Amino acid sequence: VGAGYTVNVPWQGAGVGDEDYAAVFNQVLLPVAREFSPGIVLVSAGFDAAAGDPKGECNVTPQGYAEMTKALKGIANGKVVLALEGGYNTMVIADCMAACTEALLSTTPPA
């Protein structure tokens, strides 16, 4: 089960942000996830790609993470679990996790 549904997306360098992540998320990852049709979505929620993280060298904002989280609610009948697992700036991690939690609790339907 799941064979052929692993997708890795390499970035060409540092500095990728919300627009880059949204494009890959919407054009590549979500279509594969919908086709796979999981019973639940488990997210290893590391925020080292967040703007302000000293090691990730990316620029994803809390709102960018929230938008990706909202989109996941359209899969598996909204059964989404986020497991906090990484990042190197505790203030950035807190902001990103708060935004994702708000997205999970929102009653607004996913786009």
Disulfide bonds with the S-S distance in Angstrom:
none
